[in-house]
Amino acid sequence: MWNEHFGICIVEYMAAGLVAVAHNSGGPKADIVRDKETGFLACSVSEYSDCLKHIFEKFEANRDSFLTLTCAARESTHRFSDEAFCRAFLESLGDV
């Protein structure tokens, strides 16, 4: 989805251990996916195809790199948890 304002579905499938291939715009680009570290970003058909080819070739040959990426992605989703939101919200209130 082009220029999606956030991308909760992307966060949900990263949390489930899936490899994210998201549009290189909006929330996925700004806040969610760290390209090639926690998933992949693409804009064009050829970029999406290159990402998928890379995923299938690399991860078929090296399961450890797949696990490294999915674990990093899953870990990165904790910053969107209810607990992280509550903590940040209360910190923003200061000494109220």
Secondary structure, DSSP 8 states (H G I E B T S, - for coil): -TT-S--HHHHHHHHTT---EEESSHHIIIII--BTTTBEEE-SHHHHHHHHHHHHHHHHH-HHHHHHHHHHHHHHGGGGSHHHHHHHHHHHH---
